Amino acid sequence: MADFVSQGKIFVGIDGPGGQSRQLTTVKSLDVKDGRSTEVVMAIGVPGGAGFKSKEGGFEIDLTIYREVGQDPEVDWYEVKRSRRTVILTTQDEDDGRRQSYTARVSKIDTKMDETGTHEDTVALVATQVH
């Protein structure tokens, strides 16, 4: 029987003045959407398709981050967005497993507060590369 990944780590690297490199520990969820795709090419007289075509694209990454009481955030995402800084976001599976790095910029930041006491920000990033 196989063991499945149940833990992971997220790191961020920000260059320039006030930059930092650190593990993020307040992330509730991470969602990566791959904008690249492959589709079937249709041609007249070729039932079921004539072949395949790969489409280029980037990535969309959503980080949902808990807000801490009386603490500055791990990363000031509003400042990163305002200054148009590029970040390197890296995810890694447990036990030095699969590792993916994305070159990204902040697209938007949404804030959620509700009656149950949930206070979190969702940081949407767009990424151009995966390493």
mmCIF file of the C-alpha atoms, coordinates in Angstrom:
data_MODEL
# 
_entry.id   MODEL 
# 
loop_
_atom_site.group_PDB 
_atom_site.id 
_atom_site.type_symbol 
_atom_site.label_atom_id 
_atom_site.label_alt_id 
_atom_site.label_comp_id 
_atom_site.label_asym_id 
_atom_site.label_entity_id 
_atom_site.label_seq_id 
_atom_site.pdbx_PDB_ins_code 
_atom_site.Cartn_x 
_atom_site.Cartn_y 
_atom_site.Cartn_z 
_atom_site.occupancy 
_atom_site.B_iso_or_equiv 
_atom_site.pdbx_formal_charge 
_atom_site.auth_seq_id 
_atom_site.auth_comp_id 
_atom_site.auth_asym_id 
_atom_site.auth_atom_id 
_atom_site.pdbx_PDB_model_num 
ATOM 1   C CA . MET A 1 1   ? 0.000   0.000  0.000   1.00 0.00 ? 1   MET A CA 1 
ATOM 2   C CA . ALA A 1 2   ? 1.306   3.483  -0.891  1.00 0.00 ? 2   ALA A CA 1 
ATOM 3   C CA . ASP A 1 3   ? 1.865   6.437  1.397   1.00 0.00 ? 3   ASP A CA 1 
ATOM 4   C CA . PHE A 1 4   ? 0.291   9.623  0.074   1.00 0.00 ? 4   PHE A CA 1 
ATOM 5   C CA . VAL A 1 5   ? 1.455   13.192 0.528   1.00 0.00 ? 5   VAL A CA 1 
ATOM 6   C CA . SER A 1 6   ? -0.377  14.869 3.401   1.00 0.00 ? 6   SER A CA 1 
ATOM 7   C CA . GLN A 1 7   ? 1.990   17.734 4.210   1.00 0.00 ? 7   GLN A CA 1 
ATOM 8   C CA . GLY A 1 8   ? 3.689   20.394 2.157   1.00 0.00 ? 8   GLY A CA 1 
ATOM 9   C CA . LYS A 1 9   ? 5.569   23.653 2.438   1.00 0.00 ? 9   LYS A CA 1 
ATOM 10  C CA . ILE A 1 10  ? 5.232   26.987 0.670   1.00 0.00 ? 10  ILE A CA 1 
ATOM 11  C CA . PHE A 1 11  ? 8.138   29.401 0.323   1.00 0.00 ? 11  PHE A CA 1 
ATOM 12  C CA . VAL A 1 12  ? 8.274   32.922 -1.084  1.00 0.00 ? 12  VAL A CA 1 
ATOM 13  C CA . GLY A 1 13  ? 11.265  34.879 -2.306  1.00 0.00 ? 13  GLY A CA 1 
ATOM 14  C CA . ILE A 1 14  ? 11.031  38.612 -2.971  1.00 0.00 ? 14  ILE A CA 1 
ATOM 15  C CA . ASP A 1 15  ? 14.019  40.497 -4.403  1.00 0.00 ? 15  ASP A CA 1 
ATOM 16  C CA . GLY A 1 16  ? 14.954  44.134 -3.963  1.00 0.00 ? 16  GLY A CA 1 
ATOM 17  C CA . PRO A 1 17  ? 14.768  46.575 -1.050  1.00 0.00 ? 17  PRO A CA 1 
ATOM 18  C CA . GLY A 1 18  ? 12.904  45.077 1.888   1.00 0.00 ? 18  GLY A CA 1 
ATOM 19  C CA . GLY A 1 19  ? 12.867  41.728 0.092   1.00 0.00 ? 19  GLY A CA 1 
ATOM 20  C CA . GLN A 1 20  ? 12.721  38.465 1.930   1.00 0.00 ? 20  GLN A CA 1 
ATOM 21  C CA . SER A 1 21  ? 12.886  34.736 1.539   1.00 0.00 ? 21  SER A CA 1 
ATOM 22  C CA . ARG A 1 22  ? 10.847  32.656 3.948   1.00 0.00 ? 22  ARG A CA 1 
ATOM 23  C CA . GLN A 1 23  ? 8.481   29.777 4.503   1.00 0.00 ? 23  GLN A CA 1 
ATOM 24  C CA . LEU A 1 24  ? 4.838   30.845 4.688   1.00 0.00 ? 24  LEU A CA 1 
ATOM 25  C CA . THR A 1 25  ? 3.062   29.414 7.739   1.00 0.00 ? 25  THR A CA 1 
ATOM 26  C CA . THR A 1 26  ? -0.333  31.174 7.682   1.00 0.00 ? 26  THR A CA 1 
ATOM 27  C CA . VAL A 1 27  ? -1.604  29.827 4.337   1.00 0.00 ? 27  VAL A CA 1 
ATOM 28  C CA . LYS A 1 28  ? -4.967  28.061 4.599   1.00 0.00 ? 28  LYS A CA 1 
ATOM 29  C CA . SER A 1 29  ? -5.040  26.904 0.989   1.00 0.00 ? 29  SER A CA 1 
ATOM 30  C CA . LEU A 1 30  ? -3.149  27.119 -2.292  1.00 0.00 ? 30  LEU A CA 1 
ATOM 31  C CA . ASP A 1 31  ? -4.775  26.587 -5.674  1.00 0.00 ? 31  ASP A CA 1 
ATOM 32  C CA . VAL A 1 32  ? -2.728  26.515 -8.905  1.00 0.00 ? 32  VAL A CA 1 
ATOM 33  C CA . LYS A 1 33  ? -4.472  26.602 -12.280 1.00 0.00 ? 33  LYS A CA 1 
ATOM 34  C CA . ASP A 1 34  ? -2.387  25.740 -15.345 1.00 0.00 ? 34  ASP A CA 1 
ATOM 35  C CA . GLY A 1 35  ? -3.301  27.953 -18.314 1.00 0.00 ? 35  GLY A CA 1 
ATOM 36  C CA . ARG A 1 36  ? -1.484  25.704 -20.770 1.00 0.00 ? 36  ARG A CA 1 
ATOM 37  C CA . SER A 1 37  ? -3.561  23.073 -22.490 1.00 0.00 ? 37  SER A CA 1 
ATOM 38  C CA . THR A 1 38  ? -3.633  20.550 -25.311 1.00 0.00 ? 38  THR A CA 1 
ATOM 39  C CA . GLU A 1 39  ? -6.556  20.277 -27.678 1.00 0.00 ? 39  GLU A CA 1 
ATOM 40  C CA . VAL A 1 40  ? -7.566  18.050 -30.583 1.00 0.00 ? 40  VAL A CA 1 
ATOM 41  C CA . VAL A 1 41  ? -7.192  19.568 -34.052 1.00 0.00 ? 41  VAL A CA 1 
ATOM 42  C CA . MET A 1 42  ? -10.143 18.815 -36.293 1.00 0.00 ? 42  MET A CA 1 
ATOM 43  C CA . ALA A 1 43  ? -9.857  18.513 -40.071 1.00 0.00 ? 43  ALA A CA 1 
ATOM 44  C CA . ILE A 1 44  ? -12.388 17.822 -42.809 1.00 0.00 ? 44  ILE A CA 1 
ATOM 45  C CA . GLY A 1 45  ? -12.580 14.137 -43.605 1.00 0.00 ? 45  GLY A CA 1 
ATOM 46  C CA . VAL A 1 46  ? -10.657 13.019 -40.506 1.00 0.00 ? 46  VAL A CA 1 
ATOM 47  C CA . PRO A 1 47  ? -13.106 11.503 -38.005 1.00 0.00 ? 47  PRO A CA 1 
ATOM 48  C CA . GLY A 1 48  ? -12.122 11.958 -34.383 1.00 0.00 ? 48  GLY A CA 1 
ATOM 49  C CA . GLY A 1 49  ? -9.458  14.565 -35.076 1.00 0.00 ? 49  GLY A CA 1 
ATOM 50  C CA . ALA A 1 50  ? -6.275  14.933 -37.108 1.00 0.00 ? 50  ALA A CA 1 
ATOM 51  C CA . GLY A 1 51  ? -3.869  15.468 -34.239 1.00 0.00 ? 51  GLY A CA 1 
ATOM 52  C CA . PHE A 1 52  ? -3.055  17.606 -31.231 1.00 0.00 ? 52  PHE A CA 1 
ATOM 53  C CA . LYS A 1 53  ? -2.127  21.235 -30.645 1.00 0.00 ? 53  LYS A CA 1 
ATOM 54  C CA . SER A 1 54  ? -0.477  22.565 -27.498 1.00 0.00 ? 54  SER A CA 1 
ATOM 55  C CA . LYS A 1 55  ? -1.546  26.027 -26.359 1.00 0.00 ? 55  LYS A CA 1 
ATOM 56  C CA . GLU A 1 56  ? 0.718   28.299 -24.395 1.00 0.00 ? 56  GLU A CA 1 
ATOM 57  C CA . GLY A 1 57  ? -0.412  30.082 -21.257 1.00 0.00 ? 57  GLY A CA 1 
ATOM 58  C CA . GLY A 1 58  ? 0.551   31.052 -17.767 1.00 0.00 ? 58  GLY A CA 1 
ATOM 59  C CA . PHE A 1 59  ? -0.638  30.064 -14.329 1.00 0.00 ? 59  PHE A CA 1 
ATOM 60  C CA . GLU A 1 60  ? -3.160  31.487 -11.881 1.00 0.00 ? 60  GLU A CA 1 
ATOM 61  C CA . ILE A 1 61  ? -2.358  30.942 -8.218  1.00 0.00 ? 61  ILE A CA 1 
ATOM 62  C CA . ASP A 1 62  ? -4.698  31.696 -5.308  1.00 0.00 ? 62  ASP A CA 1 
ATOM 63  C CA . LEU A 1 63  ? -3.333  31.809 -1.762  1.00 0.00 ? 63  LEU A CA 1 
ATOM 64  C CA . THR A 1 64  ? -5.878  32.032 1.047   1.00 0.00 ? 64  THR A CA 1 
ATOM 65  C CA . ILE A 1 65  ? -4.081  33.435 4.072   1.00 0.00 ? 65  ILE A CA 1 
ATOM 66  C CA . TYR A 1 66  ? -5.214  33.699 7.692   1.00 0.00 ? 66  TYR A CA 1 
ATOM 67  C CA . ARG A 1 67  ? -4.881  37.153 9.269   1.00 0.00 ? 67  ARG A CA 1 
ATOM 68  C CA . GLU A 1 68  ? -3.163  37.206 12.674  1.00 0.00 ? 68  GLU A CA 1 
ATOM 69  C CA . VAL A 1 69  ? -4.188  39.329 15.668  1.00 0.00 ? 69  VAL A CA 1 
ATOM 70  C CA . GLY A 1 70  ? -1.776  42.160 16.456  1.00 0.00 ? 70  GLY A CA 1 
ATOM 71  C CA . GLN A 1 71  ? 0.832   40.922 13.976  1.00 0.00 ? 71  GLN A CA 1 
ATOM 72  C CA . ASP A 1 72  ? 2.227   42.275 10.761  1.00 0.00 ? 72  ASP A CA 1 
ATOM 73  C CA . PRO A 1 73  ? 1.538   39.774 7.989   1.00 0.00 ? 73  PRO A CA 1 
ATOM 74  C CA . GLU A 1 74  ? 4.288   37.356 6.929   1.00 0.00 ? 74  GLU A CA 1 
ATOM 75  C CA . VAL A 1 75  ? 4.330   39.182 3.593   1.00 0.00 ? 75  VAL A CA 1 
ATOM 76  C CA . ASP A 1 76  ? 2.832   42.614 2.957   1.00 0.00 ? 76  ASP A CA 1 
ATOM 77  C CA . TRP A 1 77  ? 1.030   41.538 -0.204  1.00 0.00 ? 77  TRP A CA 1 
ATOM 78  C CA . TYR A 1 78  ? -0.514  44.998 -0.639  1.00 0.00 ? 78  TYR A CA 1 
ATOM 79  C CA . GLU A 1 79  ? 2.984   46.511 -0.842  1.00 0.00 ? 79  GLU A CA 1 
ATOM 80  C CA . VAL A 1 80  ? 4.150   43.741 -3.191  1.00 0.00 ? 80  VAL A CA 1 
ATOM 81  C CA . LYS A 1 81  ? 1.187   44.546 -5.460  1.00 0.00 ? 81  LYS A CA 1 
ATOM 82  C CA . ARG A 1 82  ? 1.622   48.319 -5.214  1.00 0.00 ? 82  ARG A CA 1 
ATOM 83  C CA . SER A 1 83  ? 5.315   48.130 -6.070  1.00 0.00 ? 83  SER A CA 1 
ATOM 84  C CA . ARG A 1 84  ? 4.745   45.580 -8.858  1.00 0.00 ? 84  ARG A CA 1 
ATOM 85  C CA . ARG A 1 85  ? 7.394   43.294 -7.419  1.00 0.00 ? 85  ARG A CA 1 
ATOM 86  C CA . THR A 1 86  ? 8.027   39.876 -8.890  1.00 0.00 ? 86  THR A CA 1 
ATOM 87  C CA . VAL A 1 87  ? 8.073   36.970 -6.448  1.00 0.00 ? 87  VAL A CA 1 
ATOM 88  C CA . ILE A 1 88  ? 9.242   33.389 -6.638  1.00 0.00 ? 88  ILE A CA 1 
ATOM 89  C CA . LEU A 1 89  ? 6.638   31.107 -5.054  1.00 0.00 ? 89  LEU A CA 1 
ATOM 90  C CA . THR A 1 90  ? 7.820   27.563 -4.366  1.00 0.00 ? 90  THR A CA 1 
ATOM 91  C CA . THR A 1 91  ? 5.770   24.591 -3.188  1.00 0.00 ? 91  THR A CA 1 
ATOM 92  C CA . GLN A 1 92  ? 7.285   21.362 -1.905  1.00 0.00 ? 92  GLN A CA 1 
ATOM 93  C CA . ASP A 1 93  ? 5.761   18.051 -0.892  1.00 0.00 ? 93  ASP A CA 1 
ATOM 94  C CA . GLU A 1 94  ? 6.806   16.429 2.384   1.00 0.00 ? 94  GLU A CA 1 
ATOM 95  C CA . ASP A 1 95  ? 10.111  14.557 2.794   1.00 0.00 ? 95  ASP A CA 1 
ATOM 96  C CA . ASP A 1 96  ? 11.850  16.671 0.120   1.00 0.00 ? 96  ASP A CA 1 
ATOM 97  C CA . GLY A 1 97  ? 9.276   15.528 -2.455  1.00 0.00 ? 97  GLY A CA 1 
ATOM 98  C CA . ARG A 1 98  ? 8.070   17.188 -5.638  1.00 0.00 ? 98  ARG A CA 1 
ATOM 99  C CA . ARG A 1 99  ? 9.042   20.844 -5.863  1.00 0.00 ? 99  ARG A CA 1 
ATOM 100 C CA . GLN A 1 100 ? 7.523   23.512 -8.142  1.00 0.00 ? 100 GLN A CA 1 
ATOM 101 C CA . SER A 1 101 ? 8.602   27.161 -8.400  1.00 0.00 ? 101 SER A CA 1 
ATOM 102 C CA . TYR A 1 102 ? 6.613   29.914 -10.096 1.00 0.00 ? 102 TYR A CA 1 
ATOM 103 C CA . THR A 1 103 ? 7.720   33.411 -11.153 1.00 0.00 ? 103 THR A CA 1 
ATOM 104 C CA . ALA A 1 104 ? 4.698   35.536 -10.269 1.00 0.00 ? 104 ALA A CA 1 
ATOM 105 C CA . ARG A 1 105 ? 3.131   38.941 -9.628  1.00 0.00 ? 105 ARG A CA 1 
ATOM 106 C CA . VAL A 1 106 ? 0.131   39.852 -7.485  1.00 0.00 ? 106 VAL A CA 1 
ATOM 107 C CA . SER A 1 107 ? -2.972  40.380 -9.609  1.00 0.00 ? 107 SER A CA 1 
ATOM 108 C CA . LYS A 1 108 ? -5.482  41.202 -6.856  1.00 0.00 ? 108 LYS A CA 1 
ATOM 109 C CA . ILE A 1 109 ? -6.203  40.767 -3.160  1.00 0.00 ? 109 ILE A CA 1 
ATOM 110 C CA . ASP A 1 110 ? -9.654  39.947 -1.789  1.00 0.00 ? 110 ASP A CA 1 
ATOM 111 C CA . THR A 1 111 ? -10.525 40.172 1.912   1.00 0.00 ? 111 THR A CA 1 
ATOM 112 C CA . LYS A 1 112 ? -13.127 38.060 3.686   1.00 0.00 ? 112 LYS A CA 1 
ATOM 113 C CA . MET A 1 113 ? -14.666 38.632 7.122   1.00 0.00 ? 113 MET A CA 1 
ATOM 114 C CA . ASP A 1 114 ? -17.753 36.824 8.342   1.00 0.00 ? 114 ASP A CA 1 
ATOM 115 C CA . GLU A 1 115 ? -19.935 36.293 11.407  1.00 0.00 ? 115 GLU A CA 1 
ATOM 116 C CA . THR A 1 116 ? -18.072 33.130 12.406  1.00 0.00 ? 116 THR A CA 1 
ATOM 117 C CA . GLY A 1 117 ? -14.841 35.041 12.973  1.00 0.00 ? 117 GLY A CA 1 
ATOM 118 C CA . THR A 1 118 ? -13.155 34.121 9.716   1.00 0.00 ? 118 THR A CA 1 
ATOM 119 C CA . HIS A 1 119 ? -10.714 36.833 8.691   1.00 0.00 ? 119 HIS A CA 1 
ATOM 120 C CA . GLU A 1 120 ? -8.598  35.949 5.698   1.00 0.00 ? 120 GLU A CA 1 
ATOM 121 C CA . ASP A 1 121 ? -7.159  37.392 2.507   1.00 0.00 ? 121 ASP A CA 1 
ATOM 122 C CA . THR A 1 122 ? -7.049  35.681 -0.857  1.00 0.00 ? 122 THR A CA 1 
ATOM 123 C CA . VAL A 1 123 ? -4.030  36.747 -2.869  1.00 0.00 ? 123 VAL A CA 1 
ATOM 124 C CA . ALA A 1 124 ? -4.374  36.059 -6.594  1.00 0.00 ? 124 ALA A CA 1 
ATOM 125 C CA . LEU A 1 125 ? -1.096  35.780 -8.448  1.00 0.00 ? 125 LEU A CA 1 
ATOM 126 C CA . VAL A 1 126 ? -0.369  35.340 -12.149 1.00 0.00 ? 126 VAL A CA 1 
ATOM 127 C CA . ALA A 1 127 ? 2.738   33.361 -13.031 1.00 0.00 ? 127 ALA A CA 1 
ATOM 128 C CA . THR A 1 128 ? 4.699   33.154 -16.263 1.00 0.00 ? 128 THR A CA 1 
ATOM 129 C CA . GLN A 1 129 ? 7.069   30.307 -15.542 1.00 0.00 ? 129 GLN A CA 1 
ATOM 130 C CA . VAL A 1 130 ? 7.346   27.081 -13.677 1.00 0.00 ? 130 VAL A CA 1 
ATOM 131 C CA . HIS A 1 131 ? 10.742  25.705 -12.689 1.00 0.00 ? 131 HIS A CA 1 
# 
